[in-house]
Amino acid sequence: MSYILYDMRERVAVVTINRPEAGNAQNAALLKELDEAFTRAVDDEEVRVIVLRTEGKHFSTGHDIAPEVLEQAPWNTMFDDVSQTGLLRMYDWEAKHYFGYSRRWRDIPKPTIASVQGACVAAGLMLCWPMDLIIAADDARFTDPVARMGIGGVEYQGHGWEWGARKAKEMLFTAGWMDAEEAHRLGMVNRVVPRAELDDATFALASQIAKMAPHAMRMAKRSINAMLDAQGQHQALEVGFLTHSLGHANAWATHGQVTTAGLAEMAEGNRAAAKD
């Protein structure tokens, strides 16, 4: 793999995104490799817990939207015949690689833990939110600035479920930041630890869970996820993705392109976060 490291420690699979020079920004190849690593951990009967972590100062600065990357993006060739397909090709792409991956990772049958440090931007949320537990370093901070693109939020819109309605609206309306302590207070983050202790604290929790009966862990996870779905989470996430897609359609209708000028602003912000 080019972007993912995989390690097995005492019945814990440690999956590491290893692209620190780009702030662990996500491209299509990285997401495919990450999905393959999760599948490997699920299929390994020795694995009882999966930890997702990243190398470097920042957890993830989101989707890689640097100009040179976007020039090679699959959707650049999707609109040769818009009269026939509209934005369907882009919808299908994001339904699989963005919303689809996050939705599948949320339902991984084994306990999962995200270990988060530094900046967690936009699609970075789509990596940690599907995990069962989140351990954050005291320097972690979270944001979804996708509204700058004229779109109401990332593809996997878990904001209201993670922060509550009013805080979710504040984040989306302002494209502001939330620090680790506030995320913990609101219930998105399970524990906040000093940055130097993040890896040890995450692995200690994973090791504790790995001692539990695997069947009990799977049934406990299914029960809690079923509760969320009974409250409407699955349907709300589906609607959130549809409204995200509507944002792309509006940008096309008003600007003749998939995104607005805000994309450049977001790209610059992501690069600045990676260097911060």
N, C-alpha and C positions, 0 to 999 in steps of 0.2 A: 504494500500500500504506500502511496505517496504522502498522504496527509494524516493517517491514523496509526497510532501505536496501540498494540494490544498486549496486555500482560495478565497473568493469572497468579494471584497471591492468596493462598489459604481459602479457597472456594469463592474468592471475589475476583471477578473479571474487571480489570481497570482499562477502560477505553479512553485514549487520550487523543484529542485533536492537536496536531503538531504543525501549526502554521503561525508561529509567533511573529515572524517578520511582517505578516500582513494583519496583525491583530486577530488572528484566527477567523478572518473573514471567510464566509462559506461560498464556494463555487459548486457547480454540479458534481464534479468528480469527488470532492470532499464529502458531500452529502451521500453519494452512492457508497463510498467506502465506509462511512459511519453506519449506514443501514446494514451493510454486510457484517460489520463488527458486532452490532447488536444481535444479528441473526446467529452469528457464530456463538455468542455467549448464551443465547436462548437454547440452542441445540446441544450445548455441552452440559451433560447431566451433572458434572462436577461443580458447575457454577451455580451458586445460590444467590448472589447479589451482584449487581452491575453498577460500577461507578463510572460516571462521565466527568472527565476533567479536561483542561486544556493547558498547554505549555505557554509560558510567557507572562507578561504583565496583565493581559486582559483575557477575559473568558471568551468573548467574541464580539467583534464590531459589526456583526450582521452579515447580510448577503454582500458578496464582493461586487461592488458597483463602480469600481474604477473604470475609466473610459476604455482602456485597452481590453478589459475583460468584457465589457458590454458589447464591444465591436464583434466579439465572437459568440455572443449569447444566442441560444437557439431561437429566441423569438425574433431576432433580426430578419430571419427569412420566413417568418410566419405570415407576413402581411402582403405577400406578392399578389394575392387575389382576395382582398378583404371582402369584395362583393359576394364571394361564395362562402367564406368561412367566418367572416367577422373576426371577433377575438377568441373564437372557440379554441384555436390551437394553443394560445397562451393560457387560457383557462385550464385546458387539459394538462399542460406542462406544470402549472402551479398546483393543480389538484393532486398530482402525483408526487412531485419533488419537494413541495413546500408544505402545504396543508396535509397531504397524504402521509408523508413521512412522520410529521409531528403527531398526527392522530394515531398512527400505528405504534409509535414509540410510547405513547401514553398507555397503550394496552399491552405492552410487553408483560408476559405472565410472571416475571420474577421481579423482586424489589429492585428499584433503581434509585440512585443518588446522584444529584448534580453537585459538583464542587466548583464554586463560582468565585472569581477574583477580578478586580478591576472593572473595566467597562463591559456591560452586557447590553448591547444595542439591538433593538428591533428583532431581527431573526435570531439573535442570541437568546431572546426570551423563548423562542420556539424550540430551543435546545433544552433549556432548564425546566420550563413549565411542564412538559410531558413526563418528567421524572417524578417519582413518588415523593422524594425528600430533596430539600435544597440546603446545603451547608454553604454559607457565604463568609468570605473574608471581610474584615472590617473596612477594607478599602473598596468593596464591591459597590457598584452603582448601576441603576437600571433606567432605560428609557426606550420609548417607541416614538421616533420622530417622523414616521411615515406620512403623517398629515402634510408635511412639507411637499410631498409629491402629489397632493390632492387626493389622497386615499385615506380612509378612516382608520387605518391600523394594519398591522401585519396580518398575514394570511390566517394564522392560528390565533384567533382573537380571544385569548383567555383572560383579558384584563379585568373584567368585572368579577370573574370567579376568583382571581388571585388577590385583588385589592378591594373589592366592593365597588358599587356603582359610582359613588361620588369621586373617589380617588381615581378610578379608571377614567372618568370623564376629564378630570383635571390633567392627567397625564396626556391623554389624547388631544385635548384642546390646546395645551401649551407646549407639547413636545419637550417637557421638562425632565429632570432627573429625580430619581428616588434613591436614597442611600440604603445601605444594608440594614441599619437599625430600624428605619421606617418600614422597610419590607418585612422585617421580622415582626414588628408591632402589628402589622396588618395581616399576618399569617401566611404570607407567601414563602418566607424563609423560616426553616425550622430552628437553625442555630447560627449565631454569628461568632466567629473566632478570630483571633489575631492572624494576620496574613501569614506569618511564619509558621503557624500551627495548622494551616488549612488542610494540607495533605494528611497529616497524622490524625487530625480530628475526624476527617472523612473516612479514613480507613478504619479507625477504631469503631465508628458507628457501623460501617459495613461488616466488620468482623463480628460485632455483637449480633447483628441480624442474621448473619450466616450460620450462627449456632442454632437458630430456630428451625422447627420442622418445615421443610420446603412446602409440603401440602398446606400447612396452616398459613404460610405466608401468601401462597397463591390465592387461597380462598378469602383471606382478609382483604387482599388487594381487589379481588373481583367484587366483593361486597361493597367496599367504599366507592369504587368506580361506578357500580350499579346505582348506588344512592345518588351520585352526581348526575348520572344520566336520567334517573327518575325525576330529578329536579329540573331537567331540561338542558343539561350541559351539551350533550351531543347535538341536539337540534340548534342550540344557540351558536355553537362553533360552526355548524354548517351554514347558518344564515350569515355569520360574520365573514366567512370566506366568500359568500355570494356578494356581499356588499363591498368587500375588497375588490372583487372582479369588476363590479360596477364602477369603481373608481378608475380602473384602467380604461373602461369604455368611455367614461366621461372625458378623460384626458385625450383619448383618440378623437372623440367628437369635437372637442373644443380646440385642440392644438395640432391634430393630425399626427400624433405620435403617442406612444404607449405611456410615457411619463411626461411630467412637466419640468420646468427649469429647476424645481426643487430637488431633483435628483442630483444635480451638481453640488448643491448645498449639502445634501446628505453625504455624498461621497467625500467632500472635503471634511465634514465633521467626523466621519469614520476614520479618515487618515489621521486627523488631529488626535482623536482618541487613542489610536494605536501608538502614536509617538509620545503621548502625555506621560 
